[in-house]
Amino acid sequence: MNANRIAWLASVVVFSFFMTGCVSPNYYSQYYHDNLPSAGTNVSVLLPYSGQTRIVTTTNPTNDINTLARAGYAILGESVFQVSGSIDSGSLMSQAKKVGADVVLCESAYLGSYQGAMPLLQYNPGTTSTTYSSGTMNANAYGNGGYAYGTGNYYGNSTTTTPGTFSTQMIPVTMARYSYDAVFWRKRKPPVFGVIPIPISDELKGKLQRNTGVLIAIIYDDSPAFRANLLEGDVILSMAGEDVLSPSDLSNKLFLHKGQKVDVGIWRNGELKTISVQLDSP
């Protein structure tokens, strides 16, 4: 193999190592954070993984998150990171299947470029030298037959090669940087009530003149709350004649009354209303 070929192969190996780190990591797996414990969601409320993952690229995350929540999907987890260069979509699908996500909502953004340096390995061929030698040699011989002598000329050469060496040169490169955000979702089982409640704000406490109650942030499509015409933005004040103190208290009351028809006291646009809701019993 000639010196130019060796130099080319060495450069390719170093460049590949620099760009991939030998083996490209799965950043979606490396930076994945499980959302279920922090959200207080029990795995038992989720349907089994469908076996098929739909990847949705979003340009309006807030709107698309609300749409998936209304359709009855729960967030399993999220991966957020920044890297140089683009990411193979196969690593996203691999992580989605690993966690059993029916839908992945993903967003990426170009953050700009920056100057970096790449090590380039260069092969420096060894040196070859040839040594030449020549001369005259005299020879004398004695024996029973008498005395003899003669003269002869000689010449020759020898070649030696020193080993080649490697040197590293830093080459300026321009690297693009991107941010990635992927949210992994799984379909829920049919809900008992069908709302995502959040604590009421200090402003609402002032309007209601009370500390208790929960605000309906999301209503699941075709759920008991949806069919009873509860609306997002309603404040739930009571259920079955008892005050609702917090989101966790609402969950406890739903567990006690699942499968029953209950009266739900709400506050809507400054008016108090009572709406009857037939709760499901999954």
C-alpha positions, -999 to +999 in steps of 0.1 A: +000+000+000+015+033-010+020+063+013-008+084-003-033+055+003-022+052+039-026+089+045-061+089+030-073+060+051-059+075+083-077+108+076-110+090+070-107+071+102-100+102+123-127+122+106-153+095+112-143+092+148-145+130+153-180+133+136-196+102+152-177+096+184-170+060+171-207+051+179-234+077+176-253+079+209-291+079+210-297+114+224-335+108+227-327+079+251-298+097+269-319+128+277-353+111+283-372+121+314-401+100+327-432+123+331-456+098+348-443+101+384-441+139+384-476+142+368-491+118+393-503+095+365-506+058+372-495+034+345-527+015+351-548+043+335-530+038+302-539+014+274-513-011+262-489+002+235-506-001+201-474-013+185-475+016+160-459+050+166-470+081+148-444+109+147-458+144+144-437+174+137-451+205+154-448+242+147-473+251+174-466+230+205-492+245+228-520+239+204-509+204+195-503+194+231-539+205+240-553+186+210-536+154+220-547+158+256-583+163+245-580+132+224-572+112+255-534+109+253-511+111+284-475+122+284-451+094+291-419+115+290-399+140+272-364+144+256-349+178+253-313+185+242-290+205+219-264+189+196-242+198+166-256+185+134-288+167+125-301+136+143-310+103+126-348+099+128-343+062+135-330+070+170-363+088+178-384+058+166-362+035+186-368+054+219-406+057+210-409+019+208-388+014+239-412+035+260-443+024+241-454+057+227-484+058+204-476+094+193-444+115+195-447+152+192-414+166+180-399+200+174-365+211+162-349+245+157-317+257+141-296+277+167-269+289+144-234+279+136-200+281+154-164+276+146-147+245+158-116+224+150-113+189+137-081+168+142-068+156+108-043+127+111-015+129+085+009+101+075+045+111+069+063+085+049+097+072+061+129+080+043+147+055+021+186+056+017+210+035-004+246+028+006+271+019-021+304+001-015+334-009-037+371-018-035+400-040-044+409-072-025+443-089-027+447-126-021+479-147-014+482-185-014+510-210-004+511-247-011+533-277-022+530-265-057+545-231-049+533-196-043+503-177-059+487-143-055+460-123-072+439-092-071+400-088-073+376-059-074+342-059-055+312-036-055+276-036-040+248-016-024+222-019+004+189+000+009+173+009+043+139+025+050+129+042+082+093+037+095+067+064+087+053+087+113+019+103+120+012+139+129-021+157+138-032+189+123-063+209+136-085+219+107-111+248+112-147+236+106-181+253+108-206+233+129-244+239+129-262+235+162-298+224+167-322+220+196-346+190+198-377+185+219-397+153+217-428+145+238-439+109+240-476+100+244-497+070+251-535+066+248-555+066+281-583+042+291-618+058+289-619+082+318-644+082+347-650+120+344-627+133+316-611+165+328-576+177+336-580+199+367-555+225+380-555+246+412-573+279+410-551+310+407-550+338+434-570+360+410-598+334+408-597+330+446-603+367+449-633+366+424-648+335+441-640+346+476-629+311+485-597+290+486-612+257+474-621+245+439-603+234+407-601+249+373-609+227+343-579+231+320-587+203+295-618+182+288-614+149+270-634+145+238-665+123+242-660+119+279-687+121+306-677+158+313-678+165+276-713+149+271-726+168+302-715+201+285-689+211+311-665+236+295-628+243+297-625+273+320-653+262+344-644+261+381-656+229+399-666+239+434-684+207+446-693+172+437-721+152+451-728+179+476-692+181+490-667+209+484-638+200+460-606+211+477-579+204+452-571+183+421-562+153+443-594+157+462-614+156+430-597+124+420-606+108+454-642+118+449-643+104+414-630+071+427-658+070+454-686+079+429-675+062+397-704+047+378-729+070+395-748+101+384-736+131+405-743+168+407-713+190+399-714+225+412-695+249+390-687+286+386-689+299+350-686+335+339-696+348+373-726+325+377-731+294+398-745+263+381-752+227+389-748+201+362-756+164+365-729+141+351-731+103+346-697+091+356-682+060+338-670+030+356-640+016+338 
